């Protein structure tokens, strides 16, 4: 929370903004979500109403990579945060 003196909030208390690994995980999850939205848009712009198999594969692997890397970075960030508390 911002103090009464107008200071910025303490980001060390935030779940995703507490360290670099957690920021990376948030970025990966945002990229995965954006790929999901863009993949849905492929069906709208395709001539026959269905995305090509290449478009589907690219979106699928971007989402999978984003979620996997994001989850790993989230766990690593949690271990870093726990190490700071000791």
GULOBA-121105 format. One record per residue: residue in three letters; chain; y, z negated, x negated of N, C-alpha, C in turn. Coordinates in nm, 4 decimals. Each point is the difference from the previous one (the first is absolute). Layout:
# GULOBA-121105
code,unit,n_north,n_up,n_east,ca_north,ca_up,ca_east,c_north,c_up,c_east
ALA,A,Y,Z,X,Y,Z,X,Y,Z,X
...
//
This chain:
# GULOBA-121105
code,unit,n_north,n_up,n_east,ca_north,ca_up,ca_east,c_north,c_up,c_east
UNK,A,-0.1183,0.0000,-0.0838,0.1183,0.0000,0.0838,0.1236,0.0000,-0.0875
UNK,A,0.1025,0.0615,0.0498,0.1261,0.0005,-0.0728,0.0662,-0.1362,0.0135
UNK,A,0.0539,-0.0465,-0.1107,0.0667,-0.1294,0.0017,0.1350,0.0105,0.0681
UNK,A,0.0612,-0.1132,0.0228,0.1295,-0.0010,0.0666,0.1096,0.0565,-0.0894
UNK,A,-0.0301,0.0103,-0.1309,0.1006,0.0544,-0.0906,-0.0093,0.1519,-0.0116
UNK,A,-0.0863,0.0643,0.0779,-0.0123,0.1450,0.0002,-0.0931,0.0530,-0.1075
UNK,A,-0.0783,-0.0862,-0.0615,-0.0935,0.0431,-0.1037,-0.1120,0.0835,0.0623
UNK,A,-0.0584,0.0848,-0.0818,-0.1095,0.0834,0.0478,-0.1236,-0.0857,0.0238
UNK,A,-0.0903,0.0438,0.0887,-0.1208,-0.0779,0.0262,-0.0903,-0.0058,-0.1234
UNK,A,-0.0794,-0.1039,-0.0081,-0.0919,-0.0189,-0.1109,-0.1215,0.0899,0.0211
UNK,A,-0.0088,0.1081,-0.0756,-0.1089,0.0963,0.0173,-0.1329,-0.0516,-0.0543
UNK,A,0.0012,-0.1072,-0.0778,-0.1257,-0.0534,-0.0518,-0.0846,-0.0600,0.1118
UNK,A,0.0591,-0.0287,0.1142,-0.0737,-0.0546,0.1132,-0.0563,0.1095,0.0901
UNK,A,0.0377,0.1254,-0.0236,-0.0485,0.1111,0.0799,-0.1422,0.0360,-0.0403
UNK,A,-0.0809,0.0386,0.0948,-0.1393,0.0341,-0.0287,-0.0109,0.1266,-0.0839
UNK,A,0.0831,0.1013,0.0261,-0.0122,0.1263,-0.0706,0.1019,0.0172,-0.1124
UNK,A,0.1075,-0.0739,-0.0011,0.1040,0.0221,-0.0996,0.0005,-0.1053,-0.1099
UNK,A,-0.1087,-0.0754,-0.0145,-0.0016,-0.1093,-0.0958,-0.0260,0.0456,-0.1427
UNK,A,-0.0688,0.1129,-0.0204,-0.0234,0.0512,-0.1359,-0.0237,0.1511,0.0053
UNK,A,-0.0100,0.0592,-0.1171,-0.0121,0.1454,-0.0095,-0.1270,0.0554,0.0615
UNK,A,-0.1118,-0.0711,-0.0165,-0.1261,0.0488,0.0556,0.0047,0.0022,0.1524
UNK,A,0.0615,-0.0999,0.0585,0.0107,-0.0027,0.1463,0.0969,0.1068,0.0501
UNK,A,0.1051,0.0281,-0.0779,0.0910,0.1087,0.0377,-0.0729,0.1338,-0.0044
UNK,A,-0.0863,0.0186,-0.1010,-0.0806,0.1214,-0.0100,-0.0921,0.0118,0.1207
UNK,A,-0.0603,-0.1107,0.0425,-0.0890,0.0050,0.1155,0.0757,0.0393,0.1256
UNK,A,0.1194,-0.0524,0.0174,0.0804,0.0374,0.1156,0.0320,0.1489,-0.0039
UNK,A,0.0362,0.0511,-0.1168,0.0298,0.1428,-0.0149,-0.1224,0.0848,0.0331
UNK,A,-0.1176,-0.0416,-0.0466,-0.1222,0.0754,0.0290,-0.0313,0.0011,0.1489
UNK,A,0.0187,-0.1125,0.0666,-0.0247,-0.0050,0.1435,0.0997,0.0877,0.0766
UNK,A,0.1241,0.0052,-0.0458,0.1004,0.0866,0.0637,-0.0376,0.1462,-0.0200
UNK,A,-0.0460,0.0351,-0.1202,-0.0421,0.1380,-0.0263,-0.1195,0.0372,0.0867
UNK,A,-0.0959,-0.0907,0.0145,-0.1163,0.0267,0.0848,0.0415,0.0206,0.1451
UNK,A,0.0926,-0.0809,0.0483,0.0466,0.0151,0.1377,0.0757,0.1312,0.0169
UNK,A,0.0830,0.0345,-0.0991,0.0742,0.1266,0.0074,-0.0960,0.1182,0.0006
UNK,A,-0.1073,-0.0067,-0.0777,-0.0989,0.1077,-0.0008,-0.0682,0.0113,0.1359
UNK,A,-0.0231,-0.1127,0.0638,-0.0595,0.0019,0.1330,0.0922,0.0698,0.1001
UNK,A,0.1277,-0.0315,-0.0066,0.0969,0.0619,0.0908,0.0129,0.1495,-0.0297
UNK,A,0.0067,0.0347,-0.1276,0.0113,0.1417,-0.0372,-0.1259,0.0757,0.0404
UNK,A,-0.1156,-0.0633,-0.0169,-0.1247,0.0637,0.0423,-0.0023,0.0279,0.1494
UNK,A,0.0556,-0.0897,0.0777,0.0110,0.0258,0.1439,0.0940,0.1142,0.0301
UNK,A,0.1015,0.0165,-0.0843,0.0935,0.1107,0.0174,-0.0609,0.1347,-0.0316
UNK,A,-0.1038,0.0018,-0.0853,-0.0654,0.1270,-0.0318,-0.0596,0.0640,0.1246
UNK,A,-0.0531,-0.0806,0.0895,-0.0576,0.0540,0.1231,0.1075,0.0630,0.0879
UNK,A,0.1200,-0.0548,-0.0054,0.1084,0.0534,0.0816,0.0516,0.1335,-0.0523
UNK,A,-0.0024,0.0175,-0.1316,0.0573,0.1232,-0.0559,-0.1038,0.1077,-0.0262
UNK,A,-0.1286,-0.0305,0.0151,-0.1043,0.0993,-0.0224,-0.0022,0.0993,0.1149
UNK,A,-0.0367,0.1201,-0.0315,0.0001,0.1067,0.1003,-0.1026,-0.0249,0.1102
UNK,A,-0.1177,-0.0491,-0.0362,-0.1041,-0.0197,0.1010,-0.0086,-0.1440,0.0500
UNK,A,0.0911,-0.0859,-0.0419,0.0020,-0.1370,0.0477,-0.0858,-0.0963,-0.0785
UNK,A,-0.0627,0.0466,-0.1083,-0.0833,-0.0873,-0.0824,0.0339,0.0234,-0.1470
UNK,A,0.0100,-0.1066,-0.0766,0.0287,0.0173,-0.1428,-0.1182,0.0644,-0.0717
UNK,A,0.0274,0.0666,-0.1117,-0.1075,0.0617,-0.0777,-0.0817,-0.1089,-0.0687
UNK,A,-0.1164,0.0383,-0.0481,-0.0849,-0.0981,-0.0674,0.0649,-0.0488,-0.1298
UNK,A,0.0767,0.0849,-0.0673,0.0691,-0.0422,-0.1213,0.1072,-0.1038,0.0328
UNK,A,0.0782,0.0247,0.1035,0.1025,-0.0973,0.0405,-0.0640,-0.1332,0.0377
UNK,A,-0.1088,0.0059,0.0721,-0.0695,-0.1212,0.0407,-0.0527,-0.0770,-0.1212
UNK,A,-0.0585,0.0730,-0.0951,-0.0548,-0.0650,-0.1196,0.1104,-0.0635,-0.0841
UNK,A,0.1115,0.0700,-0.0176,0.1098,-0.0536,-0.0802,0.0550,-0.1276,0.0634
UNK,A,0.0246,0.0040,0.1287,0.0528,-0.1177,0.0700,-0.1002,-0.1147,-0.0044
UNK,A,-0.1263,0.0305,0.0189,-0.1042,-0.1031,-0.0022,-0.0036,-0.0708,-0.1351
UNK,A,0.0041,0.0770,-0.1091,-0.0080,-0.0607,-0.1327,0.1279,-0.0732,-0.0387
UNK,A,0.1137,0.0463,0.0466,0.1251,-0.0730,-0.0253,-0.0029,-0.1350,0.0716
UNK,A,-0.0448,0.0001,0.1239,-0.0092,-0.1255,0.0754,-0.1008,-0.0937,-0.0653
UNK,A,-0.1161,0.0526,-0.0358,-0.1029,-0.0825,-0.0629,0.0490,-0.0574,-0.1325
UNK,A,0.0603,0.0836,-0.0834,0.0499,-0.0477,-0.1292,0.1107,-0.1031,0.0182
UNK,A,0.0905,0.0235,0.0959,0.1079,-0.0948,0.0250,-0.0504,-0.1355,0.0446
UNK,A,-0.0983,-0.0003,0.0873,-0.0538,-0.1272,0.0494,-0.0784,-0.0727,-0.1096
UNK,A,-0.0811,0.0739,-0.0757,-0.0803,-0.0637,-0.1051,0.0901,-0.0557,-0.1108
UNK,A,0.0915,0.0820,-0.0502,0.0898,-0.0465,-0.1061,0.0886,-0.1134,0.0519
UNK,A,0.0469,0.0127,0.1242,0.0821,-0.1055,0.0587,-0.0742,-0.1315,0.0129
UNK,A,-0.1248,0.0048,0.0422,-0.0788,-0.1228,0.0141,-0.0264,-0.0640,-0.1360
UNK,A,-0.0328,0.0820,-0.0994,-0.0243,-0.0538,-0.1343,0.1274,-0.0619,-0.0562
UNK,A,0.1122,0.0697,0.0148,0.1271,-0.0538,-0.0504,0.0388,-0.1275,0.0739
UNK,A,-0.0293,-0.0077,0.1289,0.0310,-0.1204,0.0773,-0.0785,-0.1194,-0.0524
UNK,A,-0.1288,0.0206,-0.0278,-0.0835,-0.1090,-0.0521,0.0485,-0.0414,-0.1388
UNK,A,0.0298,0.0985,-0.0854,0.0499,-0.0320,-0.1342,0.1317,-0.0764,0.0091
UNK,A,0.0873,0.0427,0.0890,0.1269,-0.0701,0.0184,-0.0190,-0.1423,0.0477
UNK,A,-0.1008,-0.0235,0.0841,-0.0294,-0.1346,0.0453,-0.0487,-0.0891,-0.1134
UNK,A,-0.0788,0.0583,-0.0888,-0.0477,-0.0777,-0.1153,0.1124,-0.0305,-0.0961
UNK,A,0.0923,0.0951,-0.0166,0.1176,-0.0245,-0.0846,0.0838,-0.1123,0.0599
UNK,A,0.0202,0.0063,0.1308,0.0798,-0.1020,0.0682,-0.0659,-0.1365,-0.0098
UNK,A,-0.1315,-0.0038,0.0133,-0.0710,-0.1280,-0.0108,0.0097,-0.0551,-0.1417
UNK,A,-0.0017,0.0871,-0.0994,0.0127,-0.0440,-0.1388,0.1376,-0.0579,-0.0294
UNK,A,0.1024,0.0461,0.0679,0.1346,-0.0521,-0.0206,0.0166,-0.1396,0.0594
UNK,A,-0.0767,-0.0292,0.1035,0.0137,-0.1295,0.0669,-0.0606,-0.1138,-0.0796
UNK,A,-0.0932,0.0339,-0.0907,-0.0696,-0.1048,-0.0767,0.0877,-0.0616,-0.1040
//
